[in-house]
């Protein structure tokens, strides 16, 4: 068995992001629940395509939609404060990811990300993954089936012998299932309680696949 993982918000995240975004809204006297901020951001991330290399213009458009969803009319001053506060934050690994070192199965990353993903992961969790496939190095990106097909051809493992773990129903779970791959949604914030094949921590994944070959 081979286990494939998405990267952003599955293995790595920017834990200071929502804290800083929320603080900006508070200082501007907007009364917003931080859970709503996180959940609305998640929902928008399912419908708005993130480029491999993001820009200030992209984030301004994305944040405008996020603010509207929270009942806030965006303006240039608010955009600038959010951008200054939330830009260039470091990636960090989720704590439960460190336990994956105890899984004997080969672990590979497949992600919509810029080409430097391998270096980021090697810095945060060295020697954990045997290969890293970032979409910037391919002609396709999630949720295109072609992206997954190219990866499966490269690793030369049948879909029936692969498990996939990601945080997005649209980008991860649906296309993986179309190829016959067993896919688990990692849902640490409990956004999708009714989804059947969901896990809340990587510890659950270890319990599910730890004894399989």
C-alpha positions in Angstrom: 0.0 0.0 0.0 1.0 3.6 -0.8 -0.5 6.6 1.0 -0.9 9.8 -0.9 -1.3 13.1 1.0 -2.4 16.6 0.0 -0.1 19.3 1.5 -1.7 22.6 2.5 -4.2 22.2 5.4 -3.6 18.5 5.4 0.1 18.2 6.4 1.1 21.9 6.8 -0.7 25.1 7.7 -0.2 28.7 8.8 -1.5 28.7 12.3 -1.1 32.4 12.8 -3.2 33.3 9.8 -6.7 33.3 11.3 -5.5 34.8 14.5 -4.0 37.8 12.7 -7.0 38.1 10.3 -9.4 38.0 13.3 -7.4 40.6 15.2 -7.5 43.0 12.2 -11.3 42.7 12.1 -11.5 43.3 15.9 -9.4 46.4 15.7 -11.7 47.7 13.0 -14.7 47.0 15.3 -16.2 44.1 13.3 -17.9 41.6 15.5 -17.1 38.3 13.8 -16.9 34.8 15.3 -13.6 33.2 14.5 -15.2 29.9 13.8 -17.3 31.6 11.1 -14.2 33.2 9.7 -12.5 29.8 9.4 -15.5 28.0 8.1 -16.3 30.6 5.5 -12.7 30.6 4.4 -12.9 26.9 4.0 -16.1 27.0 1.9 -14.7 29.7 -0.4 -11.5 27.7 -0.8 -13.7 24.9 -2.3 -15.1 27.2 -4.9 -12.3 29.7 -5.7 -9.3 28.3 -7.5 -6.0 29.1 -5.7 -3.1 29.5 -8.1 0.2 27.7 -7.4 1.8 31.1 -6.8 -0.5 33.5 -5.1 -0.3 37.3 -5.4 -1.6 40.4 -3.6 -4.3 40.8 -6.3 -5.5 37.3 -5.9 -5.8 37.6 -2.1 -7.6 41.0 -2.4 -10.2 39.3 -4.5 -10.5 36.2 -2.3 -10.6 38.3 0.9 -13.3 40.5 -0.6 -15.5 37.5 -1.1 -14.7 36.3 2.4 -15.5 39.6 3.9 -18.8 39.8 2.1 -19.7 36.3 3.4 -19.2 37.7 6.9 -21.4 40.7 6.4 -18.5 43.1 5.9 -18.2 45.5 2.9 -14.5 45.5 2.0 -12.6 48.7 1.4 -9.0 49.5 0.4 -7.9 50.3 4.0 -9.2 47.0 5.3 -7.6 45.1 2.5 -4.2 46.6 3.1 -4.3 45.9 6.8 -5.3 42.3 6.3 -2.6 41.9 3.6 0.1 43.4 5.7 -0.8 41.4 8.8 -1.3 38.0 7.0 1.3 37.9 4.3 4.5 35.8 4.3 3.6 33.8 7.4 5.6 30.7 7.8 4.3 27.2 7.1 4.2 24.8 10.0 3.5 21.1 10.2 0.4 19.9 12.1 1.5 18.2 15.3 -0.4 14.9 14.4 1.6 14.6 11.2 4.8 13.7 13.1 3.1 10.4 14.0 3.1 9.3 10.4 6.8 8.3 10.8 5.5 5.2 12.4 3.5 4.0 9.3 5.5 1.5 7.4 3.8 2.3 4.1 5.4 4.5 1.5 4.2 8.1 1.8 3.9 10.5 -1.1 2.6 14.1 -1.4 0.4 15.2 -4.3 -0.6 18.9 -4.0 -1.6 22.0 -5.8 1.5 24.0 -4.8 4.6 25.8 -6.2 7.7 23.9 -7.1 9.4 24.6 -3.7 7.0 22.3 -1.8 9.7 19.6 -1.4 12.1 21.9 0.3 9.3 23.1 2.7 8.4 19.6 3.7 12.0 18.5 4.1 12.6 21.4 6.5 9.4 20.7 8.5 9.4 16.9 8.5 12.6 15.5 7.0 12.7 12.1 5.3 9.0 11.5 5.9 7.9 11.4 2.3 9.5 9.4 -0.5 8.3 11.8 -3.3 6.6 15.1 -3.6 4.5 16.0 -6.7 3.7 19.7 -6.9 1.2 20.9 -9.5 3.5 23.7 -10.7 5.8 21.0 -12.2 2.9 19.5 -14.2 0.6 20.4 -17.0 -2.4 19.8 -14.8 -3.6 20.5 -11.3 -6.3 19.4 -8.9 -9.1 18.5 -9.4 -8.1 17.5 -13.0 -8.1 13.7 -13.2 -5.1 14.0 -15.5 -3.0 15.2 -12.6 -3.8 12.2 -10.5 -3.4 9.9 -13.5 0.1 11.2 -14.2 1.1 10.6 -10.6 -0.3 7.1 -10.6 1.6 6.3 -13.8 4.8 7.7 -12.3 4.6 5.7 -9.1 3.3 2.6 -10.9 1.0 1.5 -8.2 -2.6 0.4 -9.0 -5.4 2.5 -7.5 -6.7 -0.4 -5.4 -3.4 -0.3 -3.5 -3.5 3.4 -2.7 -5.0 5.4 0.1 -5.4 9.2 -0.3 -5.8 11.8 2.5 -6.8 15.4 1.8 -8.8 18.2 3.3 -10.9 19.1 0.2 -14.0 17.2 -1.1 -13.7 18.9 -4.5 -9.9 18.8 -5.0 -9.0 15.7 -3.2 -11.7 13.2 -2.4 -13.9 13.3 -5.5 -11.2 12.9 -8.1 -9.4 10.2 -6.1 -12.6 8.2 -5.8 -13.2 8.5 -9.6 -9.9 6.7 -10.1 -10.9 4.0 -7.6 -8.6 5.2 -4.8 -9.8 4.9 -1.2 -9.9 8.5 0.0 -10.2 9.9 3.5 -11.2 13.5 4.3 -9.2 15.0 7.2 -11.5 17.3 9.0 -9.8 18.6 12.1 -12.2 21.5 12.5 -15.4 19.3 12.3 -16.8 21.1 9.2 -18.2 18.0 7.6 -19.6 15.8 10.4 -22.0 13.9 8.1 -19.3 12.8 5.6 -18.7 9.1 6.0 -15.0 8.6 5.2 -13.7 11.4 7.4 -10.9 11.5 10.1 -10.2 14.2 12.6 -6.5 13.4 13.2 -3.7 11.5 11.5 -3.8 9.2 14.5 -7.1 7.9 13.1 -5.4 7.2 9.8 -2.6 5.3 11.6 -5.2 3.1 13.3 -7.0 2.5 10.0 -4.1 1.5 7.8 -1.3 0.8 10.3 -1.6 -3.0 10.0 -2.1 -3.1 6.2 0.7 -4.0 3.8 
